[in-house]
Amino acid sequence: MNDMEEMSEYEKKCEQYKKVNEQYLEWFRQDLEEKGLKPKTIKNHIENMDLYLNDYLLYDDAYSMEQGIDMVNGFLGYWFIRKCLWSTPDTVRSCSASIKKFYKSMLARGKVSQDAYDMLVFTIKNDLEDWMDSCY
């Protein structure tokens, strides 16, 4: 397979995931609205998750939302801090909260397993302070 064929396969996969991610983000928006969050807060959570799903998970290779539940350490512990010039300890905390809320929504909809969600929550709880310290 030549580089052009590989690139087109990657691009096809990215487009497929982006389309599915639209639905996931819409479900997430609905869940946040049902919880009574303010529009500005909802917008922030959606933007954080759009960055995670459609930028980070599709950055070097195309990973699905389901695969992404195991990739939070690479995102919050490295990529977000190095690639997003606006990253601060507060934005790391905000992104971690968005990721937990998003995957809780996906758990409720049967898109991820309880074990995977529990591991995500454990990882965030265990590593958040280190990630925040890495911003300095």
LUMDRENLO-440925 format. One record per residue: x, y, z of N, C-alpha, C, O in turn; residue in one letter. Coordinates in steps of 0.001 Angstrom, whole numbers, plus 524288, in hexadecimal, padded with zeros to 5 digits. Layout:
N
XYZXYZXYZXYZa...
# end
This chain:
136
8034B7FB66800008000080000800008037A804DD800008071F8053C8031Em80264808837FC958059880D3E7FC728038081157800437FF5E810A58029Fn80671815A4800D48050C819AD804A17FFB581C198038B7FCD581D5480732d7FE5B81CCA7FE937F95081F237FD407F4D181B927FED67F0D681D73800C5m7F55F8167C7FE0E7F146812DB7FF9F7F0C2812B7805887EC6A8129480797e7F535812BE8084C7F513812D380DFB7F274817D080FF87EF36817A081383e7F3D981C2C80DB87F19E8212080F5D7EBC48213280E707E8CF82312811BCm7EA1581F3080A087E47F81F48808FD7E19081BA980CC07DD2581CD680E3Cs7E3E98175980E4B7E171813E7812217E10E816B2817667DD048167B81A01e7E54281949818ED7E54581C4E81DC87E10B8208481D8C7DE07821268213Cy7E0D68235A819417DCF882781818B47D76C8255C818CF7D3F2827BF81B1Fe7D693820ED8165A7D16881E78816697CFD481D0581BF97CB6881DEF81DA1k7D38781AC181ECC7D27F81942824367D14181E15827847CDA381E0282AAFk7D43E8223E826C47D35782714829AB7CDE68293B828907CB2382AD482C29c7CC6282948823AB7C73482B3E822417C2E8827EB824A97BEF6829FD82676e7C3A5822C7824B47BFCA81F4B827297BF568208582CF77BB05820FA82F08q7C3C38210B82F937C3B0822198352F7C1648277D836557BE7D8281C83A1Ey7C2A482B57833257C07F83097834037BA8A830888339F7B7D98331E836A7k7B88F82D9982FE87B2E182D4282F357B05382AB1833FE7AC6082C9D835F2k7B28982670835D77B07F823C683A7F7B1238274383F4C7ADB582770842AAv7B58A82A0983F977B68682D7A8440C7B278831D58446C7B13183394848B7n7B06C8339D83FEE7AC438378D83FFF7A79F83599843297A5678387A8464Ee7A62D830AB8424B7A1CB82E658452B7A30E82E0D84B0379FCD82F5984E4Eq7A7CE82C4884C407A95682BE2851BF7A932831328546E7A760831A9858DBy7AB2083533851BB7AB2183A6E854017A59783C84854A97A47C83F5785864l7A22783B288511A79CAE83CC88519579A2283A20856407975283CAA85935e79B0F83518856F57990E8325285B9079B28834CC860907984A8358C86459w7A0298360B860817A2AC83876865057A01683DB78663779EEC83EE586ABBf79F32840D68622D79C98845ED862D0797328452686550795CA847F0868F8r79438841698635C78F06840538657A78F5683EDC86B4378C39840B386E6Eq7931783B8D86C98793B0839E0872077951783E76875967931583EE2879EFd79887841E1873B979A0E84674876CD7957D84A338777D794C884C6C87BB2l7926084AEB8735E78DC084E42873B4789CC84C088778F7877084EE987A9Be78919846DE87767785758445987B0B7872884502880B0783E18451D88435e78C3D845738819978E4E8463A886DF78DC284BF18889B78EC584D3C88D20k78C2584F54884F978B41854CC8864A79018858358864E7901785C5E888B7g7943A8568A883AB798F3859C58836B797F585EA988026794AD85EB187CA2l79AD7862BC8816179A5B867AA87E8A79C828670D879017A01D863FD87825k79A59869EC8754779C2B8698986FD57A20F86A4A86F327A4858679086C16p7A45786DF78721E7A9FB86EE9871BA7AD1286A1D873917B108868B887137k7AB458679F877BC7ADD3862EE879C47AD5D85E76875DB7B11F85B9B874EEt7A8C485DE2873997A7E1859D086FA97AB7B85AB486B057ADF58570C8691Fi7ABC785F89869337AF23860DD864BE7B4CF85F67865E67B78085D4A86286k7B69F8608386AA17BBFE85F5186C2D7BCF08596886C107C0E5857A0869FFn7B9538566386E477B9EA850AF86E4B7B9ED84E86868B17BD0584B118676Fh7B688850878656B7B63E84EB685FF47BB4B8500D85D157BD5F84CCC85A37i7BD43854BF85DD17C2288564F85B437C6B5852ED85D1D7C9F78514C859F9e7C6EE851DF862317CB1884E7F864407CAD484916861C77CED4846E286046n7C61F846F98615E7C592841B385F3F7C65284193859547C82E83DAC85737m7C4E9845BF856AB7C5F384609851117CBDD845F3850257CDB98434C84C96d7CEC4848C9853497D47A848C0852EE7D6958433A853D67D9F084162850ECl7D4A2840A6857D07D68283B63859167D52083782854BD7D880834A6852D9y7D03983770853327CE658338984F647D05683490849D67D209830F684724l7D01583971848287D0FF83AA9842A47D66183CEF841717D7D283D8083CE4n7D94F83E37845787DEB483FF8844987E28D83BF8846CF7E5A7839B3843EAd7E25583B2084BE97E6228378E84E477E59B831F984C477E97482FA384A95y7E0EC82FD684C747E05382A5684AE97E13282973845127E1D7824FF84361l7E13882D98842057E21582D1F83C5B7E73F82FA483ABE7E812830A48361Cl7EAB5830AF83E727EF7B8339F83D6A7F38B8307983A5A7F4EC831EF835FBy7F56E82C4383C8B7F96A8290C839F37F70782463837247F9058229A83325d7F2D7822838393E7F00B81E0C8371E7EA5781F068386C7E91F8229E83B60d7E6E881BF0836507E15B81CAE837517DF94818D483B7C7DF738141983AA2a7DE3481AFC8400A7DC38817CB844577D68C819318455B7D50681DBD84503y7D37B8154E846977CDF581621847AD7CD2F8183F84D307D0B98181385070s7C88981A3984E297C72281BFE853627C7DC81793857497C9C28187685B9Dm7C662812DB855D17C6D480E5F859527CC8D80D4B85AAC7CDC980C1E85F2Be7D00280DAE856DE7D59480CFB857E77D7B28117785B3A7DB48810BA85E58q7D57C8160A85A8C7D75181ABB85D407D6C181A978631D7D96C81D80865DCg7D3528173E8651B7D29C8170286AC97D7A08154E86D827D8638166E8721Fi7DB05812A086AB47DFFD810CB86CE57E4928146386B9F7E90B8131286CCCd7E38A818DE869417E7C881C30867517E8238217986A0F7EAF0824F186841m7E5608221C86E537E51D82723870F87EA6B828DF8731A7EB8E82D8B8732Ev7EDA38253A874D07F2BE826AB876EB7F61F8294C872BF7F8AD82D38873DAn7F62A8273A86E117F927829A1869D97F72F82F098686E7FA3683279866F5g7F21982FBE868E47EFBD834CD867A97F0EA838CD86BEA7F36183CCD86AE5f7EF26837B8870AA7EFB083B91874E37F53883BD98770D7F6CE83FE987915l7F82B8379F876A67FD6B83788878C880199839728750E8060083A80876ADg80042839E78700B8043B83B9286C53801FC83F14867F98033C843B6867A9y7FEAD83CC9864A67FCF683F6F85FE07FA72844AF860F67FBFD8489C85EA7w7F69F844D4864687F3D2849B4865907F79384DE3867927F7388526F8660Bf7FB2084C5686AF77FED78500686D48802B28520E8692780417856A886934i8046484EAF865A28085C85022861BC80621852B185CCD808A78560C85A76r801738512185B3D7FF4F852F18563B7FB7185773856BE7FAAB85A6785307k7F90E857FE85B397F51485C0E85BFE7F76D8607685F447F82585FEA863FEc7F897864C085CBC7FB67868F985F4F7F85686B71863C17FA9386E3286700l7F34186A7D863F07EFFF86CAB868137EFAA8691286CDA7ECCB86A3687089w7F296864BC86CCD7F238861138712E7F4798636F876277F8B6865B48762Es7F187862D387A4A7F3008648687F8F7F1228603E883477EE4385CBD881AAt7F2B58607A8882B7F08785CA688BDD7EA8785CAF88BE87E8138589288C5Ap7E8318615288B727E2778619D88B6A7E01785F1C886927DC0D85C87886F4d7E28185FD2882087E04E85D6D87D4D7E11A8578787D537DDE4854A587B33t7E561855B287FB97E6278500F8804C7E1D484DD0883BC7DF96849BE88281v7E0AF8507B8880A7DC8384EC088B897D73C84ED8888B27D42384B3288928r7D647852F9885D07D15E8537E882EB7D0C984F2287EE07CC9F84CC787E65s7D4F584E1687C017D4C9849DF878147D3EC8449287AA47D1098415187897c7D665843B587F177D5B583EB7881BD7D00D83E0D883807CDE8839C388332s7CDA484244885557C82184207886E67C4AA840E9882307C0FF83DD188289a7C5D38436E87DC57C2C584280878FF7C33583CD3877437BF5283A67875CCs7C7E983ABB8776D7C8C883552875C07C5C8831918794B7C35482DE587764i7C5F58327287E687C30A82F12881FC7BD2D82F67880EC7BA8982B63880AEk7BB25834188804B7B58E834C187F427B4108324587A097B00682FB1879A0k7B74B8330B8761A7B621830DD870F77B5E282AEA871317B2268288B86F50f7B9D88288B873797B9F0822D2873997B5D18209D877527B42181C29876A6y7B4318239E87B307AFC3821EE87E707AACD821D287B217A79381E4B87BA5k7AA3E825AC877C57A5D3825D8874207A5FF82129870687A1FE81EB986F55s7AAA981FF486E797AB3781B8386AE77AA458165086DBB7A8388129F86B6Dm7ABC28160D872AD7AAB38116A875DE7A4D0810A7876677A2D880C4F875C8l7A207814DC8778D79C59814958782A799A5812DB87322795688109687349a79C1B813EE86EB6799E281276869A579BFF80D3A867A679ADD80BA586341r79F1180A9486AE87A10A8056B869857A5768056E865917A670801738630Eg7A823809CA864F97AC5480A36861107B1B3808BF863357B53F8078986032k7B255808D98685B7B72F8072E86ADD7B5C1803CF86F907B162804188718Cv7B967800AD8714B7B8687FD1E875AC7B9397FFDA87AEB7BBF2803CD87B44s7B6D77FDB187EEB7B78B7FFB3884387BD477FF54885D57BF60802F188836q7BFD17FAF1884887C55C7FA4B885EC7C8C37FE77883667CC35800AA885EFd7C7CE7FF9087E647CAE18038B87BA47C9E7808EF87E0B7CD8980C0287EB6a7C4FF80A0B87F547C3BB80F0E881C57C65780F898871F7C88C8139C88869y7C61280B5D88A397C88180B6888F637CE6380C5588F057D09B80F2589239d7D0E6809FB88B237D68380ABD88A637D7AB81064888C87DB84812AB88A8Cm7D4678129E885817D4FD81819883F87D4C281BA2888C77D82581EF68898Al7D0CC81AE588BF67D01E81E1A890A47D4CE81D6A894527D6BB8213989688v7D697818A5894F57DB2881796898417DFF581A70896227E2CC81CF389917f7E0DA81A0E891107E56181C9188EA07E53A8227188F727E927824CA890F0t7E0BF824D188E7E7E04D82A7988F2B7E13782BF8894DF7E42782F9D895FAi7DEC082939898727DF6682A6189E027E51A829C889FA97E72A82CF58A2A0k7E796825B389DB87ECEF8247389F417F0F88282689CD87F4E78295389F58n7F013829FF898127F41282CDB895227F308832AF894687F66D8357D89278d7EE728348E895E77ED02839FF894D07F0F583DEA896F07F2838418489428l7F28F83D4789BB77F6488410989E0A7FB6C8412E89B007FD9C8456189A27e7FD5F83C9E8995C8023183C65896478017C83F2B89113804ED8420F88F5Ed7FD0283E4988E897FC03840D7889847FBE2846C288A3D7FE1F849AC88724w7F93E8487B88E5B7F8EB84E1788F587FE4C85062890777FF89854AA88EA7m8018184D8D89372806D384F5F8949580A2284FB688FA580DB8852E788F5Cd808FC84C7888BC680C0384C6B886E780B2985159883A380E1B8525787FF8s807458545C884E88062B8592B881F280A2585D688830880A9B8611D88002c80CF985CF088738810A58611C888A4815F786049886578197A863768872Fy
# end
